[in-house]
Amino acid sequence: MPSDNSYCHRCGNGMSERNVGGTMRPSCDSCGAVVFLDPKLAVVVIVSHEDSILMVKRDIEPMMGRWSFPSGYVDRGEVVEEAAVREVREETSVEVKLDGLLGVYSGRGAPVVLIAYAARVCGGSAEAGDETQAVGWFPSDDLPPLPFPHDEEIMSDWRAAAH
């Protein structure tokens, strides 16, 4: 199946890669239109209560079956903080109040930029949502193996902010 950048959005002709400003970008062979690929924005939320962290056992890829923090993509036009609260609700049935930004995490060549927040429970009861197999509280100093590249850094930033 061809990628979204196989054909020009302006003239319909074929696309190829060319150097534009020092970066290889999809460009139209006919009219010269250039595609600037935007990153996808995701949120992750460290929900704490006393000295425990709320985690979800993922029921979707990537990392299906692994424990992770509630997280997900921000919809176009959605307020990032509202997306963070929504993702926790969808995955855990817990309502949260954000306590603050932990950080913004990205990597060279990675298509996703991650924004992490700290939060506390303000309602609801923890139960698995449509994208989770299970929900659990874990001591902050005894978490299951963390599956994603920035998870350890996020927890380190959470510990620094919490103390």
N, C-alpha and C positions, 0 to 999 in steps of 0.2 A: 504494500500500500504506500503510495507516495506521501511524503511529509506535507504539511501545510504550506511549505515554502518551495514546492516543486514548480509552481506556476505563479506568474506575476499577478498581483491583485489589481493592477492598473490595466494591463493590456492582454493578459492571459498567456503570454509567451513563456518559454522555459527560463528557469533561474539557475544560476551557478554561484559559486563562492568567489569573491574577489576582495582584495585588501582595500578597506575604506577606513582611513584615519588610523592605520596601524592594526586593525582588527579584521579578520576574515568574516565577511557577512554575506548572507544570501542577496544576490543582485540580479536584476533582470538583464538578460542578454540582449534584449531589443530596445527597451525604453530607458534602461539605466536605473529604475527604481531600486532603492535599497531597503531591506527589511532589518529593523533594529529589534532584536529579540529581547523582550522584557522579562525580568525574573518573576517567578510566582511567589506570592507572599503567604507565609504560614504563621500561625500563632501556637505557642505552647504555654501551658499554665501550670505552675507549681502551687497546688492547693494544699495548704497546711492546716492542721488542727493539733494544738499542743505540740508534740514533737513527732507527728506522723504526717506522711505525704500520701495524697490520694493518687492512685495509679490505676490504669486500665490495661486489661489483657486484650491486645488488638485482635480484631476479627476481620481485618482487611490487610492487604499488602500495602506497603512493604512491612516486613517484620511481623507478619501474622503469628499469633500465639505468644508473642513476647510482651512483657510488661513495659509500659511507657507512661509518660505524662499525658494528660488530656491535651490534644492538639488537633490542628486541621488548617485547611486553607481559608484565607479571607476571600469573600466574594467581591467581585468588582463593584465599587460604589459603597461597600460596607465599611462602617467605622471599625478600625482595627480592634479597639477595646471591646466593642460589642461582639465582634467575631470571637474574641477570647472567651467571653462569658457564654456565648452560644455554644461553642465547642464543648465546654465543660458540661453544660446542661444536656446536650445531645448524647454525649458519651457516658455520663454518670448519673443523670437526673438530679444533680446537685446544683443549687443556685449559689453563685459566688459574688463577692465584692472584691474587685481588684485592689491590691495594696500598693502596687507600683510596678514600674518597668524594671526588669532585671537586665535586659540588654538586647542588642540586635546582633545576630550571628549569621555569617555568610562565609563562603569559601570560594577560592578561585575556580572558575569553571562550573560551579554548582548552580543549578537553575532555581534553587529555592533560597529565599532570604527568610530567616526565622526571627520572630519577635517574641521574647519571653516575658511573662508577667508572674508576679507573686499574687496569691489570692487567699481569701479565707471564706469558709462556708457561712452562708447567711440563710440557708433554707434547703429543703428537699432531703431526700434519703438516698444514699448511694446504691444504685443498681445499674446493671449493664444496659447500655443503649444498643441501637442497631449495628453499630460498628465495633462493639466490644463483646468479648466472651465473658468477662468478669470485671469486677471493680474491687479494689482492696486498699486498705490503709497499711502503710509500711513505716516502721521507724526510720526517721531521716538518716540515721547512721547505719542502717541495715537494709538498703534497697536491693531489689533483685538486679541482675546485670542489666545495665542500661543499653538500649539497642542503637541509638542514633549518634552521629559524630559529635554533636555539640552538647549532649546530655551532661557529661561530667563538668564541663565548663559552666553550664547553666546552674547545676547544683552548687558548684563552688561560688558562683555569684549570689545565689540564694542564701547560702550560709553566711557570706560576708554581709549581705543586706540585713539578715535576720538577727545578727549579733552585734 
